[in-house]
């Protein structure tokens, strides 16, 4: 059997060499790209926690229980068979090899291998049913043949293992070189023992012929996997653990900024403009479709698919990788922005981060989309008409609209609101940042007034900037005009320093996120959203609220509160202090459906498919809500308009949480707005 050992060894060496050569090329693509985002911080304890939670225990997968359990079992089975494969090939090459050492550890390992063989075999059948019988929507798309091929290999691996192990138990392989798990007691492998009971009796020569045929087939499957993995969608088996361990540790709401003094390329035009971490994201995509299944644009009939964005970029990298490897940052590559990824898809994104939230391997789709928007805006001056108008207004008026900046505080007339633009010497603890919508939009002005009423009731020391306030830059930054965003940021930082601002409270989640995360490198601010502030005022007894019959209430989570900044409990605490008739919509908290206005979509037409806001208001109607409570001026505008357009004015109202509280305070009545 010396020839057998040599052939097996040669097969293993060739497969391993091909595997590492392919991995080497993929790594080389990464190292040829200059890092454009800055390095990752170590944070070793954090990364160890990520490893246990999202790799070993597959934590993020269980958001979709059916698919999550299926994949987790497959993954744990893969780990078990990885250890078994060492024994399988090593004993085939050298019969004296023993896996670690005999005894309890060896028994435990092979007991788990045997058990997972049955579990994974059943899991494959479940996967086939989900993909091709039930036809779960998120599985539909690329690589149907590849998925079928991989599932066939996995099933064949499990079945061949069980038969090989059963033949060993029946004694047919005693003394045969390479026989798997030759010295294990039968009880250690109970599934194989059960299979051995149903294998018909056969002659020793027939059994050995069957054994060696299956052994060769079994070995071929293992080696095929090894060669095939780095060239297929199952590259994620290798890449995803590293992607999780190297996950970006910046706040999700903080976009990477461009250094306009040093960089000569703005945004992502082609593959050279993505970072090595972006490439690792591409390699790690499992093509599971969880991101697309959660995408509000895709749910409402737009062509945007976050999965396809990542996968198409990966395919472009596979196509152009050799050119990239040879020329690095100096070569000429095909553009990806506007071609591989269409402009229509890039502008359909609301930056809601539902895709990022759902991704089990921690891919950041949103940053890549915004980076490609930057290429369109900064290099080509290309953006939807409404966005180009917003840029002009931001430059001329300091807001997305054409309102005169001197009228920014007109909403506060008669409310005796301290205004720093009129009296810079005012002493205050909190700056109430009103925001553009709260200052100029008639519907959202009532939110500003209600919040002022709450602040006054609680005797909070506060002031506003009045005509000194300018847009925080969120619409510009999220739509790709990073230069304009940085200009607005610099102006606002100087204003904050001028007036000695230390604490900011705002009614707008977009302002909240921008100040908390995007401004953090430039100024140290304590930033509070008004839902958190109101919740603390109630808990401290600084305002008293009474129970009020407002029918059935539901709460719409703002993306930039819930997903980006984890503000979910405070608004619900406030609502439950006022009403016992509170019900959650089907999609809530980190799984909440976007209103459709984020990512500067507020100023773009939505002409394809169903309007996202219409789907959301329908979800509120489905749970019988009479009052939809919001905590964002954008959400208010979108949902209130959807309520009217869908003829729900008579049975439903949309109120901001500040309006709900102001109307329920025990010692004050809301002022007319």
WOWO-V198310 format. One record per residue. N is the residue number from 1. RES is the residue in one letter. NEAR is the number of other ideal C-beta (glycine too) atoms within 12 Angstrom. D_FIRST is the distance of its C-alpha to the first C-alpha in Angstrom with 2 decimals. Layout:
n->(N	N)
res->(RES	RES)
near->(NEAR	NEAR)
d_first->(D_FIRST	D_FIRST)
This chain:
n->(1	2	3	4	5	6	7	8	9	10	11	12	13	14	15	16	17	18	19	20	21	22	23	24	25	26	27	28	29	30	31	32	33	34	35	36	37	38	39	40	41	42	43	44	45	46	47	48	49	50	51	52	53	54	55	56	57	58	59	60	61	62	63	64	65	66	67	68	69	70	71	72	73	74	75	76	77	78	79	80	81	82	83	84	85	86	87	88	89	90	91	92	93	94	95	96	97	98	99	100	101	102	103	104	105	106	107	108	109	110	111	112	113	114	115	116	117	118	119	120	121	122	123	124	125	126	127	128	129	130	131	132	133	134	135	136	137	138	139	140	141	142	143	144	145	146	147	148	149	150	151	152	153	154	155	156	157	158	159	160	161	162	163	164	165	166	167	168	169	170	171	172	173	174	175	176	177	178	179	180	181	182	183	184	185	186	187	188	189	190	191	192	193	194	195	196	197	198	199	200	201	202	203	204	205	206	207	208	209	210	211	212	213	214	215	216	217	218	219	220	221	222	223	224	225	226	227	228	229	230	231	232	233	234	235	236	237	238	239	240	241	242	243	244	245	246	247	248	249	250	251	252	253	254	255	256	257	258	259	260	261	262	263	264	265	266	267	268	269	270	271	272	273	274	275	276	277	278	279	280	281	282	283	284	285	286	287	288	289	290	291	292	293	294	295	296	297	298	299	300	301	302	303	304	305	306	307	308	309	310	311	312	313	314	315	316	317	318	319	320	321	322	323	324	325	326	327	328	329	330	331	332	333	334	335	336	337	338	339	340	341	342	343	344	345	346	347	348	349	350	351	352	353	354	355	356	357	358	359	360	361	362	363	364	365	366	367	368	369	370	371	372	373	374	375	376	377	378	379	380	381	382	383	384	385	386	387	388	389	390	391	392	393	394	395	396	397	398	399	400	401	402	403	404	405	406	407	408	409	410	411	412	413	414	415	416	417	418	419	420	421	422	423	424	425	426	427	428	429	430	431	432	433	434	435	436	437	438	439	440	441	442	443	444	445	446	447	448	449	450	451	452	453	454	455	456	457	458	459	460	461	462	463	464	465	466	467	468	469	470	471	472	473	474	475	476	477	478	479	480	481	482	483	484	485	486	487	488	489	490	491	492	493	494	495	496	497	498	499	500	501	502	503	504	505	506	507	508	509	510	511	512	513	514	515	516	517	518	519	520	521	522	523	524	525	526	527	528	529	530	531	532	533	534	535	536	537	538	539	540	541	542	543	544	545	546	547	548	549	550	551	552	553	554	555	556	557	558	559	560	561	562	563	564	565	566	567	568	569	570	571	572	573	574	575	576	577	578	579	580	581	582	583	584	585	586	587	588	589	590	591	592	593	594	595	596	597	598	599	600	601	602	603	604	605	606	607	608	609	610	611	612	613	614	615	616	617	618	619	620	621	622	623	624	625	626	627	628	629	630	631	632	633	634	635	636	637	638	639	640	641	642	643	644	645	646	647	648	649	650	651	652	653	654	655	656	657	658	659	660	661	662	663	664	665	666	667	668	669	670	671	672	673)
res->(X	X	X	X	X	X	X	X	X	X	X	X	X	X	X	X	X	X	X	X	X	X	X	X	X	X	X	X	X	X	X	X	X	X	X	X	X	X	X	X	X	X	X	X	X	X	X	X	X	X	X	X	X	X	X	X	X	X	X	X	X	X	X	X	X	X	X	X	X	X	X	X	X	X	X	X	X	X	X	X	X	X	X	X	X	X	X	X	X	X	X	X	X	X	X	X	X	X	X	X	X	X	X	X	X	X	X	X	X	X	X	X	X	X	X	X	X	X	X	X	X	X	X	X	X	X	X	X	X	X	X	X	X	X	X	X	X	X	X	X	X	X	X	X	X	X	X	X	X	X	X	X	X	X	X	X	X	X	X	X	X	X	X	X	X	X	X	X	X	X	X	X	X	X	X	X	X	X	X	X	X	X	X	X	X	X	X	X	X	X	X	X	X	X	X	X	X	X	X	X	X	X	X	X	X	X	X	X	X	X	X	X	X	X	X	X	X	X	X	X	X	X	X	X	X	X	X	X	X	X	X	X	X	X	X	X	X	X	X	X	X	X	X	X	X	X	X	X	X	X	X	X	X	X	X	X	X	X	X	X	X	X	X	X	X	X	X	X	X	X	X	X	X	X	X	X	X	X	X	X	X	X	X	X	X	X	X	X	X	X	X	X	X	X	X	X	X	X	X	X	X	X	X	X	X	X	X	X	X	X	X	X	X	X	X	X	X	X	X	X	X	X	X	X	X	X	X	X	X	X	X	X	X	X	X	X	X	X	X	X	X	X	X	X	X	X	X	X	X	X	X	X	X	X	X	X	X	X	X	X	X	X	X	X	X	X	X	X	X	X	X	X	X	X	X	X	X	X	X	X	X	X	X	X	X	X	X	X	X	X	X	X	X	X	X	X	X	X	X	X	X	X	X	X	X	X	X	X	X	X	X	X	X	X	X	X	X	X	X	X	X	X	X	X	X	X	X	X	X	X	X	X	X	X	X	X	X	X	X	X	X	X	X	X	X	X	X	X	X	X	X	X	X	X	X	X	X	X	X	X	X	X	X	X	X	X	X	X	X	X	X	X	X	X	X	X	X	X	X	X	X	X	X	X	X	X	X	X	X	X	X	X	X	X	X	X	X	X	X	X	X	X	X	X	X	X	X	X	X	X	X	X	X	X	X	X	X	X	X	X	X	X	X	X	X	X	X	X	X	X	X	X	X	X	X	X	X	X	X	X	X	X	X	X	X	X	X	X	X	X	X	X	X	X	X	X	X	X	X	X	X	X	X	X	X	X	X	X	X	X	X	X	X	X	X	X	X	X	X	X	X	X	X	X	X	X	X	X	X	X	X	X	X	X	X	X	X	X	X	X	X	X	X	X	X	X	X	X	X	X	X	X	X	X	X	X	X	X	X	X	X	X	X	X	X	X	X	X	X	X	X	X	X	X	X	X	X	X	X	X	X	X	X	X	X	X	X	X	X	X	X	X	X	X	X	X	X	X	X	X	X	X	X	X	X	X	X	X	X	X	X	X	X)
near->(19	13	10	23	22	15	23	32	22	18	26	28	18	18	28	23	17	23	27	19	18	27	25	17	26	33	24	21	36	32	19	30	34	21	20	30	29	19	16	22	14	12	17	14	12	20	25	16	19	29	24	17	21	32	34	19	20	33	22	31	33	21	27	28	12	22	32	23	22	32	35	30	32	36	34	26	32	36	24	30	37	26	26	38	30	25	34	36	32	24	33	37	26	21	23	14	23	20	29	17	12	20	16	12	16	25	24	20	31	40	29	29	42	41	31	35	41	30	29	39	31	24	30	32	23	26	31	25	18	27	30	18	12	16	14	25	21	31	33	23	28	25	27	18	14	22	29	18	20	33	31	21	31	39	28	28	39	39	28	34	43	36	33	47	44	36	40	40	34	28	21	30	33	17	15	25	25	36	32	44	38	33	25	32	20	26	15	28	37	26	33	38	27	20	29	27	15	15	26	14	14	17	11	18	11	16	29	26	17	26	34	28	18	33	35	22	22	37	35	24	32	37	32	27	33	33	26	26	32	28	24	30	35	33	39	36	33	30	35	39	30	30	38	35	30	35	34	33	24	24	26	33	40	29	43	32	32	32	17	19	9	11	21	17	26	30	40	42	31	33	45	37	35	47	31	31	33	40	43	39	43	43	45	38	47	45	40	45	35	40	46	36	29	36	44	45	43	40	34	30	20	32	23	39	37	50	38	35	45	47	35	32	40	41	25	32	39	28	19	28	33	19	22	34	26	17	19	21	23	13	19	16	33	21	26	39	42	26	21	33	40	24	29	20	34	47	40	41	47	49	48	52	44	41	45	36	34	36	41	39	43	40	46	42	48	43	41	46	49	44	43	43	46	42	36	37	40	35	29	20	16	26	34	28	14	23	34	27	22	39	36	22	28	37	24	19	27	37	36	43	28	18	28	17	27	17	22	37	35	24	37	35	19	13	28	16	35	30	33	31	26	20	18	20	12	25	14	27	23	32	40	48	49	49	48	43	44	44	45	31	30	21	31	38	36	32	47	46	38	38	52	41	34	44	41	28	29	32	15	30	18	36	37	43	41	32	26	31	44	40	45	48	42	51	45	44	45	48	45	44	40	35	30	39	39	30	24	39	33	23	27	36	28	18	31	31	17	17	30	19	36	20	26	42	44	50	51	50	53	49	47	42	42	42	43	38	30	39	40	22	22	23	25	17	31	23	36	36	44	51	44	32	40	46	32	24	34	32	19	14	13	22	33	21	33	21	18	24	15	29	24	27	39	39	47	52	45	53	52	46	46	40	37	40	34	25	39	31	20	33	43	31	24	40	41	24	30	36	31	15	21	30	27	27	30	19	34	26	26	27	27	41	44	50	49	44	43	46	44	41	40	40	36	36	15	32	15	19	21	25	33	46	40	30	33	47	39	29	37	43	29	21	27	21	37	26	38	47	48	49	51	53	47	51	51	43	34	42	49	38	28	37	35	20	18	25	14	28	15	11	18	32	30	44	41	51	52	49	42	43	46	40	32	36	33	19	17	22	14	27	27	12	27)
d_first->(0.00	3.81	5.37	5.05	6.55	8.87	10.02	10.76	12.49	14.37	15.53	16.80	18.54	20.19	21.41	22.72	24.42	26.09	27.19	28.82	30.33	32.08	33.25	34.49	36.61	38.06	38.96	40.50	42.78	44.01	44.70	46.63	49.18	52.06	52.53	55.70	56.05	55.75	52.92	51.81	53.10	50.65	51.88	48.74	49.80	50.58	47.21	45.39	47.49	46.56	42.87	43.14	45.59	44.29	40.57	39.34	41.98	42.48	46.23	47.73	45.77	47.68	50.87	49.57	48.49	46.68	44.63	44.34	42.78	40.37	39.21	39.15	36.87	34.56	34.65	34.01	31.11	29.74	30.07	28.29	25.33	25.24	24.51	21.97	20.11	19.55	17.83	15.87	14.36	14.34	12.41	9.77	9.62	10.57	10.67	13.84	15.71	18.80	21.14	24.35	24.76	24.89	28.25	30.88	29.78	26.22	27.75	30.32	27.92	25.71	28.87	30.21	27.07	27.35	31.08	30.95	28.51	31.41	34.08	32.58	31.86	35.54	36.56	35.12	37.24	40.20	39.63	39.59	42.80	44.50	43.65	44.14	46.20	48.54	48.22	48.93	50.98	49.33	45.95	47.54	47.23	44.45	40.82	40.91	37.97	36.00	36.78	35.65	32.36	31.62	32.67	30.43	27.37	28.40	28.99	25.72	23.91	25.87	25.50	21.75	21.47	23.81	22.05	18.59	20.42	22.41	19.50	18.34	21.96	22.18	19.47	17.12	14.14	14.90	12.15	9.44	7.29	9.46	12.20	15.39	18.12	16.66	19.53	22.40	25.31	25.99	29.41	28.08	27.01	30.03	29.62	26.12	27.65	30.37	28.03	26.15	29.56	30.03	26.68	27.52	25.94	23.32	21.25	17.89	16.28	18.42	17.60	13.82	14.56	16.98	14.76	12.07	15.11	16.86	14.06	13.99	17.78	18.11	16.26	18.35	21.48	20.95	20.48	23.35	25.50	24.89	25.91	28.65	30.42	32.32	33.62	34.81	37.31	34.62	34.98	37.22	34.25	33.98	37.66	39.65	38.97	40.23	43.13	44.19	43.94	45.89	48.41	51.87	54.06	57.38	59.57	58.62	62.21	62.23	61.50	60.37	63.45	63.91	65.33	67.74	68.75	65.26	63.28	63.85	61.69	62.88	60.68	57.47	58.02	54.50	51.10	52.30	54.71	52.17	50.76	47.19	47.62	48.63	45.43	43.44	45.46	44.47	40.75	41.13	42.85	41.04	43.32	44.21	47.86	49.43	51.58	52.89	53.56	55.83	57.53	61.24	61.52	58.64	59.90	63.24	62.09	61.64	58.73	57.59	54.12	52.89	49.30	49.93	51.60	48.53	46.07	48.20	48.42	44.66	44.30	46.91	44.94	41.74	43.90	45.81	43.35	42.47	46.19	46.78	44.03	45.58	49.22	49.30	52.85	54.39	52.99	54.55	52.77	53.70	55.91	54.47	57.75	59.77	57.07	53.59	55.51	58.86	62.13	62.93	59.92	60.66	64.25	63.35	61.78	64.00	61.92	61.87	58.41	57.23	54.08	53.42	54.16	51.62	48.73	45.91	44.49	47.94	48.57	52.19	53.32	57.05	57.06	55.28	57.79	60.72	59.33	59.22	62.75	63.78	62.63	64.79	67.82	67.83	66.65	68.09	70.80	69.27	69.76	71.38	75.18	75.78	73.63	75.39	78.67	77.38	76.54	80.08	81.58	79.51	80.76	84.36	84.91	82.15	81.02	79.31	82.75	86.05	87.97	90.27	88.70	92.15	91.96	88.63	90.31	92.86	91.01	92.11	95.84	97.83	94.98	95.97	92.50	92.34	91.61	90.53	91.48	95.06	95.12	92.52	93.90	92.73	90.86	87.86	84.66	82.71	82.72	82.61	80.71	82.01	79.89	80.88	80.64	82.50	85.18	85.80	84.46	87.20	84.83	82.88	86.07	86.74	83.51	84.80	88.13	86.55	84.44	87.54	89.30	86.51	86.58	90.34	90.24	87.85	89.97	87.07	88.08	86.86	87.79	86.73	86.56	88.68	89.11	86.89	83.82	81.48	78.28	75.30	73.25	70.74	71.51	71.17	67.98	66.11	67.19	66.01	69.22	68.05	70.86	73.53	71.77	71.78	75.44	76.37	74.28	76.08	79.47	78.75	77.37	80.59	82.64	80.88	81.51	85.09	85.87	83.75	81.48	79.01	78.36	77.96	78.09	77.57	77.59	75.02	71.25	70.75	73.25	71.71	68.19	69.44	71.50	68.92	65.89	66.91	69.93	68.15	67.41	71.13	73.13	72.69	73.97	73.78	73.29	73.97	73.91	76.96	74.98	73.84	77.34	79.06	76.65	77.48	81.22	81.09	79.10	81.57	84.50	85.96	86.30	86.88	85.67	86.86	85.05	85.72	85.19	83.41	81.75	77.99	76.44	73.05	71.72	70.05	67.69	68.09	64.75	65.89	66.81	64.02	60.86	61.84	63.69	62.95	66.64	66.47	68.06	71.41	72.73	71.72	73.44	76.59	76.56	76.09	79.13	81.19	79.80	78.05	77.26	74.24	71.22	68.06	67.07	63.65	62.43	63.58	62.96	59.82	59.17	62.76	63.63	65.23	68.87	68.06	70.14	67.71	66.40	69.94	69.53	72.97	74.50	72.38	72.96	70.51	70.81	67.36	66.46	67.99	69.57	67.49	70.66	71.48	68.14	68.77	72.31	71.08	68.64	71.62	73.63	70.83	71.16	74.94	75.81	79.48	78.97	76.07	76.00	74.67	74.43	74.31	76.99	74.48	73.29	76.94	77.84	74.92	75.14	78.93	78.97	76.31	78.42	81.40	79.68	77.96	81.32	80.54	83.56	85.36	82.63	80.75	81.58	79.41	80.43	79.14	78.53	81.46	83.75	82.62	83.31	86.60	87.92	86.95	88.34	90.86	93.43	93.40	93.55	91.77	93.95	94.44	92.10)
